[in-house]
Amino acid sequence: MNIQHERIRSACTQLKLESMAREWSALADKASSTEQTLADFFEQLLRTELDAKAERTQATLLKFAGLPAQKRIEDYDFKFASGAPKKQIQELAGLGFLERTENVVLLGPSGVGKSHLAIALAYKAILTGHKTRFITAADLMLQLSTAKAQGRLDGYLKRNIIGPKLMIIDEIGYLPFGREEANLFFNVIAKRYEKGSIIVTSNLPFSQWSNAFADDTTLTAALLDRLLHHAHIVQISGESYRLKNKKHAGIAPPQSINN
């Protein structure tokens, strides 16, 4: 490496242009051999840095989001899930609801793909550069209760509840909440009301949500009023995708009424 190359590399490093530092020499050789203009070379150099920055941003957003897996709408089995409203789901995949600060509520029995769709919408939001946070309702309550007990609830709410453009709360209703937990959950919905989009999934119809929130019908009504004010309700019916192979083999467990 000659002295000029070292100066260029050092300057790129000081400016935190690591991709330029790595790629400029190869791009310069390519530009020279193909007789590209200086502008063409410079544009490619900038594009290299922009692409690398986008990858770093995406990696950071994915880490913060806490997705349990990477799912895509295209991988959802609409042929099996014949009770899923395909047109509505595909419209939601355009993420217009996110720009309008609207919510999405995915309702249906266990195993019909509610979590898959919620994660897929979250993943698409991340790919478009939106700060996103995924958490189950049970884990959310645990983290909120711990933050409150440690005197850092306000900080937790600012970072994890108010901060994200999109928040996904999975599996509402699978475990009932106590009075304090129900109040904390209401605080989450109230903090995000008309400020950021929420996607929630639940196996319970709205008429039974109070069962999950300490049988407090007044709190549940106020919670639903805020959650559903600007919301798309996606009702999914059908059998459990996870149990389809077991059913074919005749070893699936019997379905409960609230499954």
LINSUL-V100755 format. One line per field, one symbol per residue. ss: DSSP state (H for helix, E for strand, - for the rest). psi: psi as a letter, one per 40 degrees, with the letter a starting at -180 (. if undefined). Layout:
# LINSUL-V100755
ss = ???
psi = ???
This chain:
# LINSUL-V100755
ss = --HHHHHHHHHHHH---HHHHHHHHHHHHHHHH----HHHHHHHHHHHHHHHHHHHHHHHHHHHH-------HHH-------E--HHHHHHH---HHHH---EEEEEE-----HHHHHHHHHHHHHH----EEEEEHHHHHHHHHHHHH---HHHHHHHHHH---EEEEEEE----E-HHHHHHHHHHHHHH----EEEEEE---HHHHHHHE---HHHHHHHHHHHHH-EEEEEEE------HHHHHH----------
psi = hiddddddddddddefgdddddeddddddddddefiiddddddddddddddddddddddddddddfheihiiddehgdddgeehgdddddddeeeddddefiihhhiiiheeeddddddddddddddeehhihhiidddddddddddddeffdddddddddddidhhhhifhedhiiidddddddddddddehediihhiiiehideedddefffgdddddddddddedgihhhhhiaihddedddddefeiiihide.
